[in-house]
Amino acid sequence: MDDFIFGTLATDQLRLERVYGSRAGISHAFRRVPLDPLPAQPVKLVLSVGPKETVRRGWVYWTTDGSDPKGTLGKAENGFSAPLFLTHTEWDNVLWGYLSYYETVLAGFPAGTLVRYRFGFEKWGGEEVYSDKGQIFGFYVDDDPLPGWSKDAVVYEIFVDRFSPAKNQAWRKVRTLSEFFGGTLKGIVERLDYIAELGANVLWLTPIFPSPSHHGYDATDFFEIEPRLGSKEDLRLLLTEAHDLGIRIILDFVPNHVSNQHPFFQQAISNPESPYRNWFTFYRYPDEYETFFGVKSLPQLNLRYPPARQYVLDAARYWLEFGVDGFRVDYAIGPAADFWAEFRMITRQTKPDCWTFGEIVDPSDVQMTFAGQLDGALDFILLEGLRQAIAFGRWNGFQLASFLERHQIYFPEDFSRPSFLDNHDMNRFLWAAAGDQRRLKLAALLQFSLSGPPVIYYGTEVGLSQQRDVRQDGRGVPEESRLPMLWGGEQNAQLLDFYRRLIGFRKQSTALRRGTSGIVDCNEALVVLLRRYEQEKIVTIINLSTAEQTYSLADQWLIQIQTDEQCVVSFHHPKTDILLPPLSGVILSPIL
């Protein structure tokens, strides 16, 4: 089975095109040191110029008042300018030519400063060109830490239409999976006890704004609630009752695009003089316009246009003031970097401890560019690793251990990386694992042993799978992974109990939530992971093989969580032997 994960770099060809394109032109590629500047900290900016570019000299233009920087041939017309300095050249075999590197250093800025910047170069013919296709970059200067509660989060993703109808209501009868099934906000309120007993302390709700679709990623209004899901009063009730249970609420937020039924878009295409025409980018008015992945029903907002940008930012502020605790941001690579810098400023000013993380289905280097703009990014790279190693059994212990070690080292501690096994855009993990619950439990055990806040997609904890693959005849059908939640006797009680115990142990273990981690041993079949916080030590051992394995640890250890009841420990002073059946794992703590 080929694992489909939605994104812009889903094939080797797309990845090669990205590499070639980024090196061939004039590229900043977010090479800013540091990425997230502290107040008064100098900022170094670096660019590369590809061999086909014939440039003579360059400049950086920047502003600190929120406006766009402008300038011509090094002279600032709005804001400030500074020259770029050629530092060195290097040979590039992919481009078969020389790459030139330029840089400059900006003096530090006070806390609370929003900096927008762009780069211009004079070609030898006198024409000025801009780096990165004219993109404007940005950063927000602060010293705000990652919200402390996010480090202790266990997130439960709810696809609202598919989770639970209101009391005494049944699922609607439907003919296709793209129809409305009848889940509501009231239904979630009535299931809060279930969520609390599971142990989740953060709910991520898929979009709840007015929308013509079952998924809601095509809003027609950023300031209201979709009537079939409920009302603002229902959301307020959910917030109140969830907060009383110690559960926070995060909304799915989509700043990149809207529905083609959005009133502003309808006005834009019906009247060429409409004030909303510039909210969208038209190639040939009114029929051809910029969209999300070529989908005509999803026109992309022109966030360079201040009124459009302000509309989205005002919506983020509104819902934080309403009482939500943060945002999962859809398609975060769509809006430009300076939008996210302003988003950071608005959200932190409105609710200093809000948690924001992005859907960034791009490699780790791109995810890292959001440091200081969002609190972090959903860990798609880890997702792929866990599915390759455990769902499909394609990696051995050496490969998985090497990947985990490098992945952990790459990201700074304060960059939040919520981990997950599946979501609403891909095959569920259980489907990818051909229904083998041993593989699901093993993956969950490892997920909860790693540093990122774990995310559970609704139903994964009770064995919800799907009937068909999300890829059919070369097209994506993500609805297959959005079947209604299982309730009552349909739930896998044993799997649910495992998840409850796993979540409970993570919540009581500071080492699992906030400790350092490292691979202490591995072989073809096994990976041994150590988490440590002050005097607390936790060891996780996973058996990737389809054969029984035994592993020995110095000193005496007790099993806290196991995926298989046949996992056993035996003490042979001065060591502990751990017996692991095929595709099983354990979390252990030392006997003090």
Secondary structure, 3 states (H helix, E strand, C coil): CCCCCCCCCCCHHHHHHHHHHHHHCEECCCCEECCCCCCCCCEEEEEEECCCCCEEEEEEEEECCCCCCEEECCEEEECEEEECEEEEEEEECCCCEEEEEEEEEECCCCCCCEEEEEEEEEECCCCEEEHHHHCCEEEECCCCCCCHHHHHCCEEEECHHHHCCCCCCCCCCCCCCCCCCCCCHHHHHCCHHHHHHHCCCEEEECCCCCCCCCCCCCCCCCCCCCCCCCCHHHHHHHHHHHHHCCCEEEEEECCCECCCCCHHHHHHHHCCCCCCHHHECEEECCCEECEECCEEEEEEECCCCHHHHHHHHHHHHHHHHHCCCEEEECCCCCCCHHHHHHHHHHHHHHCCCCEEEECCCCCHHHHHCCECCECEECCHHHHHHHHHHHHCCCCCHHHHHHHHHHHHHHCCCCCECCEECCCCCCCCHHHHCCCCHHHHHHHHHHHCCCCCCEEEECCHHHCCCCCCCCEECCEECHHHHCCCCCCHHHCCHHHHHHHHHHHHHHHHCHHHHHCEEEEEEECCCEEEEEEEECCEEEEEEEECCCCCEEEEEECCEEEEEECCCCCEEEEECCEEEEEECCCCEEEEEECC
